Amino acid sequence: MQQSLFGSLVAVVEKETPSQADLLATPITDAVFTVIDLETTGLNAKKNAITEVTAIQYKNGEEIGKYSTLVKPTEAITDEVIAITGITNEMVQDAPPLISMLTELCSFVGSAPLIVGHNVGFDIKFLQEKLSQAGLGSFSERITLERAFCTKVLAQKALPGLPNYDGVLVATQCGVYNPNPHRAEHDVRMSAGIIFHLIDKLRNQGAPMNTVQDLMDYQGSLQ
């Protein structure tokens, strides 16, 4: 275990750099999925800031590593955002700066992670923008839509007919309870519960769901 700059425990997992073909050929039961969620001061990746990030790695549905920290934003958190996330300016005043978090996060996820999240495109694009702003653009290829799975997109295909595909509603449909939406760790655990429930559901329905490629084929490209 490794201590992050803000006191979070980081489980360091030895990582290799498989080719894209080898990664997609990995059996789902052997694949490591890195589920990510960000909390931010707003929706504009260029102007707004990250206030919290959690990344938890799972293998065959079991947690094998975790990175989680608050982040000191470059702008004040508004009352509206505080009401949504519960993260206050006082909570983040002594948190690590963005560049420290990004460095730790990229080290944790490794060189070719399979990223998972609910509406994961938002998180990935936000992180890529912040990596660029921090002068860490070379790490952007680690966190890419090319190897990402969106639990919202998967749910839209596997659970047709829901009134909407907000995370909490999808989670409830999957039997997953989120006690504190809009906090990063709770949202990560929600997304993890959703994706593994959907994989099991599709298998039980007879869909080929043996390799990462099978899951990618079912989802389709996010790019």
LUMGU-364290 format. One record per residue (C-alpha): residue number from 1; residue in one letter; x, y, z. Coordinates in steps of 0.25 Angstrom, whole numbers, plus 5000, padded with zeros to 4 digits. Layout:
PT  pos  code    px    py    pz
PT  NUM     a     X     Y     Z
...
***
This chain:
PT  pos  code    px    py    pz
PT    1     m  5000  5000  5000
PT    2     q  5005  5014  4997
PT    3     q  5000  5027  5004
PT    4     s  4995  5038  4995
PT    5     l  4999  5053  4997
PT    6     f  4985  5055  5004
PT    7     g  4986  5042  5013
PT    8     s  4978  5033  5004
PT    9     l  4983  5019  5003
PT   10     v  4988  5014  4989
PT   11     a  4989  5000  4986
PT   12     v  5000  4999  4976
PT   13     v  4998  4988  4966
PT   14     e  5009  4983  4957
PT   15     k  5005  4986  4942
PT   16     e  5010  4982  4929
PT   17     t  5007  4989  4916
PT   18     p  4999  4979  4907
PT   19     s  4997  4982  4892
PT   20     q  4983  4987  4889
PT   21     a  4980  4973  4882
PT   22     d  4985  4966  4895
PT   23     l  4977  4975  4904
PT   24     l  4964  4972  4896
PT   25     a  4966  4957  4896
PT   26     t  4967  4957  4911
PT   27     p  4956  4948  4917
PT   28     i  4947  4957  4925
PT   29     t  4949  4949  4937
PT   30     d  4964  4953  4936
PT   31     a  4963  4967  4932
PT   32     v  4966  4979  4941
PT   33     f  4955  4990  4940
PT   34     t  4959  5003  4946
PT   35     v  4946  5010  4950
PT   36     i  4947  5025  4951
PT   37     d  4939  5037  4955
PT   38     l  4942  5052  4957
PT   39     e  4935  5063  4965
PT   40     t  4937  5077  4959
PT   41     t  4934  5091  4961
PT   42     g  4926  5091  4947
PT   43     l  4924  5085  4934
PT   44     n  4934  5093  4926
PT   45     a  4948  5085  4926
PT   46     k  4955  5097  4921
PT   47     k  4951  5107  4932
PT   48     n  4946  5098  4943
PT   49     a  4954  5090  4953
PT   50     i  4954  5076  4959
PT   51     t  4951  5075  4974
PT   52     e  4951  5060  4976
PT   53     v  4955  5047  4969
PT   54     t  4954  5033  4972
PT   55     a  4959  5021  4963
PT   56     i  4957  5007  4968
PT   57     q  4962  4995  4961
PT   58     y  4954  4982  4960
PT   59     k  4958  4968  4955
PT   60     n  4946  4958  4953
PT   61     g  4938  4967  4961
PT   62     e  4947  4968  4973
PT   63     e  4954  4981  4977
PT   64     i  4969  4980  4976
PT   65     g  4974  4994  4977
PT   66     k  4969  5008  4980
PT   67     y  4973  5023  4979
PT   68     s  4964  5034  4985
PT   69     t  4967  5048  4988
PT   70     l  4961  5062  4989
PT   71     v  4968  5072  4980
PT   72     k  4970  5087  4983
PT   73     p  4963  5094  4972
PT   74     t  4968  5106  4964
PT   75     e  4954  5114  4967
PT   76     a  4945  5115  4978
PT   77     i  4933  5104  4979
PT   78     t  4920  5111  4978
PT   79     d  4908  5109  4987
PT   80     e  4901  5102  4976
PT   81     v  4912  5092  4974
PT   82     i  4914  5090  4989
PT   83     a  4899  5087  4990
PT   84     i  4901  5076  4980
PT   85     t  4914  5069  4984
PT   86     g  4915  5073  4999
PT   87     i  4929  5077  4996
PT   88     t  4932  5090  5002
PT   89     n  4944  5100  5000
PT   90     e  4948  5097  5015
PT   91     m  4949  5082  5011
PT   92     v  4959  5085  5000
PT   93     q  4967  5096  5005
PT   94     d  4979  5087  5009
PT   95     a  4977  5077  4998
PT   96     p  4988  5073  4988
PT   97     p  4989  5082  4976
PT   98     l  4984  5077  4962
PT   99     i  4998  5073  4957
PT  100     s  5001  5064  4969
PT  101     m  4987  5057  4967
PT  102     l  4989  5055  4952
PT  103     t  5003  5049  4954
PT  104     e  4998  5040  4965
PT  105     l  4986  5036  4957
PT  106     c  4994  5033  4944
PT  107     s  5003  5024  4952
PT  108     f  4992  5017  4959
PT  109     v  4984  5014  4946
PT  110     g  4996  5009  4938
PT  111     s  5000  5010  4924
PT  112     a  4988  5004  4917
PT  113     p  4976  5003  4927
PT  114     l  4962  4999  4923
PT  115     i  4954  5011  4928
PT  116     v  4940  5010  4933
PT  117     g  4930  5020  4938
PT  118     h  4916  5025  4937
PT  119     n  4916  5036  4925
PT  120     v  4931  5033  4925
PT  121     g  4933  5042  4913
PT  122     f  4932  5054  4923
PT  123     d  4942  5049  4932
PT  124     i  4952  5045  4922
PT  125     k  4951  5058  4914
PT  126     f  4952  5066  4927
PT  127     l  4965  5058  4931
PT  128     q  4971  5060  4917
PT  129     e  4969  5075  4917
PT  130     k  4975  5076  4931
PT  131     l  4987  5067  4927
PT  132     s  4989  5077  4916
PT  133     q  4988  5089  4924
PT  134     a  4998  5083  4934
PT  135     g  5008  5080  4924
PT  136     l  5005  5065  4925
PT  137     g  4999  5063  4912
PT  138     s  5008  5051  4909
PT  139     f  5000  5043  4919
PT  140     s  4987  5046  4912
PT  141     e  4988  5033  4904
PT  142     r  4987  5025  4917
PT  143     i  4973  5031  4919
PT  144     t  4965  5029  4906
PT  145     l  4952  5026  4900
PT  146     e  4958  5016  4892
PT  147     r  4959  5006  4904
PT  148     a  4947  5011  4912
PT  149     f  4933  5006  4916
PT  150     c  4922  5015  4919
PT  151     t  4911  5009  4928
PT  152     k  4901  5019  4923
PT  153     v  4903  5014  4909
PT  154     l  4903  4999  4913
PT  155     a  4890  5001  4921
PT  156     q  4883  5008  4909
PT  157     k  4886  4995  4901
PT  158     a  4884  4985  4912
PT  159     l  4872  4992  4920
PT  160     p  4863  4998  4909
PT  161     g  4851  5006  4913
PT  162     l  4856  5013  4926
PT  163     p  4850  5027  4927
PT  164     n  4865  5032  4928
PT  165     y  4879  5027  4930
PT  166     d  4884  5035  4941
PT  167     g  4893  5027  4950
PT  168     v  4885  5025  4962
PT  169     l  4873  5020  4954
PT  170     v  4881  5010  4946
PT  171     a  4888  5006  4959
PT  172     t  4874  5003  4965
PT  173     q  4870  4995  4953
PT  174     c  4882  4987  4955
PT  175     g  4880  4985  4970
PT  176     v  4892  4994  4974
PT  177     y  4890  5005  4985
PT  178     n  4898  5018  4985
PT  179     p  4897  5024  4998
PT  180     n  4904  5037  4995
PT  181     p  4902  5041  4980
PT  182     h  4912  5052  4975
PT  183     r  4923  5047  4984
PT  184     a  4934  5041  4975
PT  185     e  4936  5028  4983
PT  186     h  4921  5025  4984
PT  187     d  4919  5027  4969
PT  188     v  4931  5018  4966
PT  189     r  4925  5007  4974
PT  190     m  4912  5009  4967
PT  191     s  4918  5009  4953
PT  192     a  4925  4996  4957
PT  193     g  4913  4990  4962
PT  194     i  4905  4993  4949
PT  195     i  4916  4988  4939
PT  196     f  4917  4975  4946
PT  197     h  4902  4973  4948
PT  198     l  4900  4976  4933
PT  199     i  4911  4966  4929
PT  200     d  4905  4955  4937
PT  201     k  4891  4959  4931
PT  202     l  4896  4958  4917
PT  203     r  4903  4945  4919
PT  204     n  4890  4939  4925
PT  205     q  4883  4944  4913
PT  206     g  4892  4936  4904
PT  207     a  4901  4948  4899
PT  208     p  4915  4945  4896
PT  209     m  4922  4951  4908
PT  210     n  4935  4944  4910
PT  211     t  4946  4954  4906
PT  212     v  4948  4969  4907
PT  213     q  4946  4970  4892
PT  214     d  4932  4963  4894
PT  215     l  4928  4975  4903
PT  216     m  4934  4985  4894
PT  217     d  4926  4979  4882
PT  218     y  4914  4980  4890
PT  219     q  4916  4994  4894
PT  220     g  4921  5000  4881
PT  221     s  4932  5011  4880
PT  222     l  4930  5023  4889
PT  223     q  4939  5032  4881
***
